[in-house]
Amino acid sequence: MLNESEKIDIKKRLRKTGGQISGIEKMVDEGRYCVDVLQQISAARAALNKVALMILESHTKSCVVTAIQENRTEDTVEELIEIISKFTK
């Protein structure tokens, strides 16, 4: 579970990413150079990946640790592997 500081940081990053997406849409509307648009898409994807990693780290340090302490290791590890697999596609 995310603590308040993590939530604030993640929401800040998501707002920034939302701004990047709006900027990309504007670039498309303006007919900007394709390579420039692609570079902005790459930057937005990297920003979203960073947010996902922050959430994954928090989940691992809190929920996964708690589940292991409560002897729910197998199910928790399977869930973690599944989400990492989806994230890395």
N, CA, C and O of each residue as an XYZ file, in Angstrom:
356
protein
N       0.837     -1.174      0.000
C       0.000      0.000      0.000
C       0.889      1.247      0.000
O       1.899      1.304      0.701
N       0.501      2.222     -0.782
C       1.281      3.448     -0.886
C       1.097      4.321      0.348
O      -0.017      4.471      0.851
N       2.199      4.898      0.833
C       2.059      5.862      1.913
C       1.740      7.234      1.309
O       1.776      7.396      0.089
N       1.435      8.200      2.138
C       0.996      9.513      1.648
C       2.063     10.199      0.800
O       1.748     10.809     -0.221
N       3.304     10.102      1.212
C       4.397     10.715      0.453
C       4.516     10.095     -0.939
O       4.710     10.802     -1.928
N       4.399      8.773     -1.006
C       4.461      8.081     -2.295
C       3.285      8.485     -3.177
O       3.452      8.711     -4.375
N       2.094      8.576     -2.581
C       0.911      8.979     -3.343
C       1.097     10.365     -3.945
O       0.780     10.589     -5.113
N       1.606     11.284     -3.153
C       1.821     12.652     -3.636
C       2.801     12.659     -4.797
O       2.560     13.305     -5.817
N       3.902     11.944     -4.642
C       4.922     11.887     -5.699
C       4.367     11.242     -6.966
O       4.608     11.734     -8.068
N       3.639     10.162     -6.818
C       3.081      9.456     -7.970
C       2.040     10.324     -8.678
O       2.024     10.394     -9.907
N       1.179     10.980     -7.917
C       0.171     11.846     -8.529
C       0.830     13.004     -9.280
O       0.369     13.392    -10.353
N       1.891     13.548     -8.726
C       2.640     14.624     -9.383
C       3.210     14.130    -10.709
O       3.114     14.815    -11.727
N       3.797     12.951    -10.692
C       4.368     12.376    -11.910
C       3.280     12.069    -12.940
O       3.488     12.264    -14.137
N       2.134     11.595    -12.484
C       1.036     11.288    -13.409
C       0.470     12.560    -14.045
O       0.129     12.563    -15.228
N       0.371     13.628    -13.269
C      -0.077     14.899    -13.849
C       0.896     15.375    -14.922
O       0.492     15.846    -15.985
N       2.188     15.242    -14.622
C       3.205     15.637    -15.594
C       3.086     14.786    -16.853
O       3.180     15.309    -17.963
N       2.882     13.492    -16.693
C       2.725     12.591    -17.835
C       1.472     12.949    -18.629
O       1.477     12.904    -19.859
N       0.403     13.302    -17.923
C      -0.808     13.750    -18.602
C      -0.538     14.975    -19.455
O      -1.058     15.100    -20.564
N       0.275     15.875    -18.932
C       0.672     17.056    -19.701
C       1.478     16.667    -20.927
O       1.315     17.252    -21.998
N       2.346     15.679    -20.769
C       3.123     15.199    -21.919
C       2.199     14.633    -22.991
O       2.395     14.890    -24.179
N       1.205     13.874    -22.583
C       0.258     13.280    -23.535
C      -0.507     14.375    -24.265
O      -0.689     14.306    -25.481
N      -0.953     15.386    -23.525
C      -1.644     16.516    -24.160
C      -0.730     17.221    -25.154
O      -1.163     17.635    -26.229
N       0.533     17.351    -24.781
C       1.506     17.969    -25.676
C       1.709     17.161    -26.945
O       1.856     17.721    -28.031
N       1.716     15.852    -26.805
C       1.865     14.977    -27.970
C       0.653     15.142    -28.888
O       0.793     15.232    -30.108
N      -0.521     15.179    -28.291
C      -1.740     15.370    -29.089
C      -1.676     16.689    -29.858
O      -2.045     16.751    -31.031
N      -1.213     17.724    -29.200
C      -1.073     19.031    -29.849
C      -0.058     18.966    -30.989
O      -0.267     19.547    -32.054
N       1.039     18.255    -30.753
C       2.059     18.104    -31.795
C       1.476     17.432    -33.035
O       1.763     17.831    -34.164
N       0.652     16.402    -32.810
C       0.014     15.698    -33.927
C      -0.921     16.656    -34.671
O      -0.911     16.716    -35.900
N      -1.725     17.403    -33.913
C      -2.649     18.366    -34.523
C      -1.903     19.410    -35.364
O      -2.384     19.837    -36.413
N      -0.737     19.807    -34.890
C       0.060     20.825    -35.576
C       0.872     20.252    -36.736
O       1.501     20.997    -37.487
N       0.854     18.935    -36.877
C       1.608     18.308    -37.956
C       3.110     18.377    -37.746
O       3.878     18.506    -38.699
N       3.516     18.288    -36.493
C       4.945     18.361    -36.171
C       5.697     17.168    -36.737
O       5.106     16.138    -37.062
N       6.992     17.322    -36.846
C       7.885     16.313    -37.395
C       7.728     14.999    -36.627
O       7.770     14.976    -35.397
N       7.549     13.927    -37.360
C       7.254     12.606    -36.764
C       8.282     12.179    -35.726
O       7.920     11.638    -34.682
N       9.541     12.415    -35.998
C      10.594     12.000    -35.059
C      10.443     12.743    -33.737
O      10.654     12.163    -32.672
N      10.081     14.018    -33.800
C       9.861     14.781    -32.570
C       8.694     14.202    -31.773
O       8.766     14.101    -30.548
N       7.633     13.827    -32.458
C       6.471     13.225    -31.801
C       6.880     11.904    -31.150
O       6.528     11.636    -30.002
N       7.618     11.090    -31.882
C       8.054      9.800    -31.348
C       8.956      9.969    -30.124
O       8.879      9.183    -29.180
N       9.800     10.982    -30.142
C      10.660     11.227    -28.980
C       9.829     11.589    -27.754
O      10.149     11.171    -26.642
N       8.772     12.359    -27.949
C       7.902     12.718    -26.833
C       7.112     11.506    -26.323
O       6.871     11.366    -25.124
N       6.721     10.647    -27.245
C       6.043      9.408    -26.844
C       6.986      8.556    -26.001
O       6.579      7.986    -24.989
N       8.228      8.473    -26.416
C       9.223      7.712    -25.665
C       9.402      8.284    -24.258
O       9.516      7.534    -23.288
N       9.424      9.592    -24.153
C       9.577     10.241    -22.843
C       8.363      9.955    -21.957
O       8.514      9.705    -20.761
N       7.171      9.992    -22.533
C       5.956      9.715    -21.768
C       5.932      8.264    -21.293
O       5.553      7.986    -20.155
N       6.335      7.349    -22.157
C       6.387      5.937    -21.768
C       7.381      5.727    -20.629
O       7.111      4.974    -19.694
N       8.526      6.391    -20.711
C       9.534      6.267    -19.659
C       8.982      6.799    -18.338
O       9.233      6.222    -17.280
N       8.235      7.892    -18.400
C       7.649      8.461    -17.184
C       6.638      7.500    -16.575
O       6.619      7.318    -15.358
N       5.805      6.887    -17.396
C       4.837      5.912    -16.892
C       5.536      4.672    -16.332
O       5.111      4.121    -15.316
N       6.596      4.242    -16.989
C       7.364      3.100    -16.470
C       7.938      3.407    -15.096
O       7.962      2.538    -14.225
N       8.402      4.636    -14.894
C       8.953      5.032    -13.603
C       7.870      4.969    -12.524
O       8.114      4.481    -11.420
N       6.675      5.462    -12.848
C       5.565      5.396    -11.902
C       5.237      3.945    -11.567
O       5.038      3.602    -10.402
N       5.181      3.108    -12.573
C       4.882      1.696    -12.347
C       5.934      1.049    -11.446
O       5.594      0.272    -10.554
N       7.182      1.360    -11.671
C       8.241      0.796    -10.833
C       8.142      1.284     -9.392
O       8.410      0.531     -8.456
N       7.758      2.543     -9.218
C       7.580      3.069     -7.867
C       6.464      2.314     -7.147
O       6.600      1.969     -5.973
N       5.370      2.062     -7.846
C       4.252      1.329     -7.257
C       4.645     -0.117     -6.980
O       4.301     -0.667     -5.934
N       5.356     -0.727     -7.905
C       5.819     -2.105     -7.719
C       6.757     -2.210     -6.514
O       6.671     -3.161     -5.737
N       7.639     -1.242     -6.365
C       8.554     -1.247     -5.223
C       7.784     -1.135     -3.904
O       8.054     -1.866     -2.951
N       6.835     -0.224     -3.866
C       6.030     -0.058     -2.659
C       5.243     -1.333     -2.349
O       5.172     -1.767     -1.200
N       4.660     -1.917     -3.380
C       3.896     -3.152     -3.203
C       4.780     -4.265     -2.648
O       4.385     -4.995     -1.740
N       5.963     -4.380     -3.201
C       6.877     -5.437     -2.770
C       7.302     -5.237     -1.320
O       7.336     -6.187     -0.537
N       7.623     -4.001     -0.972
C       8.099     -3.717      0.386
C       7.002     -3.790      1.435
O       7.290     -3.978      2.618
N       5.763     -3.646      1.024
C       4.686     -3.677      2.022
C       3.830     -4.933      1.873
O       3.895     -5.825      2.719
N       3.048     -5.012      0.837
C       2.090     -6.110      0.680
C       2.771     -7.474      0.558
O       2.337     -8.439      1.187
N       3.812     -7.559     -0.228
C       4.482     -8.843     -0.428
C       5.165     -9.294      0.861
O       5.077    -10.462      1.240
N       5.833     -8.382      1.519
C       6.495     -8.732      2.784
C       5.471     -9.210      3.806
O       5.691    -10.211      4.488
N       4.358     -8.498      3.913
C       3.302     -8.895      4.852
C       2.762    -10.282      4.512
O       2.586    -11.119      5.397
N       2.502    -10.520      3.232
C       1.974    -11.825      2.815
C       2.952    -12.949      3.137
O       2.535    -14.028      3.561
N       4.228    -12.714      2.944
C       5.241    -13.736      3.254
C       5.261    -14.001      4.757
O       5.352    -15.150      5.191
N       5.175    -12.937      5.545
C       5.156    -13.100      7.003
C       3.918    -13.870      7.459
O       3.941    -14.521      8.503
N       2.841    -13.798      6.682
C       1.606    -14.499      7.016
C       1.506    -15.860      6.322
O       0.420    -16.430      6.220
N       2.631    -16.374      5.851
C       2.708    -17.675      5.190
C       1.857    -17.785      3.931
O       1.322    -18.854      3.639
N       1.728    -16.709      3.193
C       1.032    -16.731      1.911
C       2.047    -16.525      0.780
O       1.770    -15.856     -0.215
N       3.208    -17.113      0.962
C       4.332    -16.893      0.059
C       4.048    -17.342     -1.367
O       4.251    -16.569     -2.303
N       3.589    -18.557     -1.550
C       3.431    -19.115     -2.900
C       2.487    -18.270     -3.757
O       2.832    -17.895     -4.878
N       1.303    -17.971     -3.233
C       0.340    -17.175     -3.991
C       0.875    -15.772     -4.272
O       0.679    -15.228     -5.358
N       1.540    -15.206     -3.294
C       2.065    -13.855     -3.437
C       3.171    -13.784     -4.483
O       3.211    -12.858     -5.292
N       4.057    -14.753     -4.462
C       5.139    -14.786     -5.448
C       4.567    -14.996     -6.848
O       5.019    -14.361     -7.801
N       3.587    -15.872     -6.980
C       2.945    -16.089     -8.281
C       2.313    -14.792     -8.799
O       2.456    -14.446     -9.972
N       1.616    -14.085     -7.914
C       0.993    -12.820     -8.293
C       2.050    -11.802     -8.713
O       1.872    -11.095     -9.705
N       3.137    -11.726     -7.970
C       4.213    -10.795     -8.278
C       4.846    -11.113     -9.632
O       5.089    -10.210    -10.434
N       5.107    -12.374     -9.882
C       5.683    -12.778    -11.165
C       4.726    -12.449    -12.306
O       5.153    -11.990    -13.365
N       3.438    -12.682    -12.091
C       2.441    -12.401    -13.121
C       2.397    -10.909    -13.462
O       2.353    -10.542    -14.637
N       2.409    -10.057    -12.450
C       2.339     -8.625    -12.717
C       3.624     -8.119    -13.351
O       3.580     -7.238    -14.210
N       4.752     -8.651    -12.950
C       6.016     -8.257    -13.583
C       6.011     -8.695    -15.044
O       6.463     -7.953    -15.916
N       5.510     -9.877    -15.311
C       5.419    -10.372    -16.678
C       4.544     -9.454    -17.538
O       4.914     -9.132    -18.667
N       3.401     -9.036    -17.019
C       2.520     -8.127    -17.769
C       3.176     -6.779    -17.965
O       3.060     -6.171    -19.029
N       3.862     -6.316    -16.941
C       4.512     -4.999    -16.990
C       5.640     -4.949    -18.017
O       5.874     -3.909    -18.634
N       6.329     -6.055    -18.200
C       7.490     -6.052    -19.081
C       7.151     -6.356    -20.547
O       8.050     -6.403    -21.387
N       5.888     -6.559    -20.858
C       5.495     -6.822    -22.249
C       5.523     -5.561    -23.065
O       5.221     -5.591    -24.258
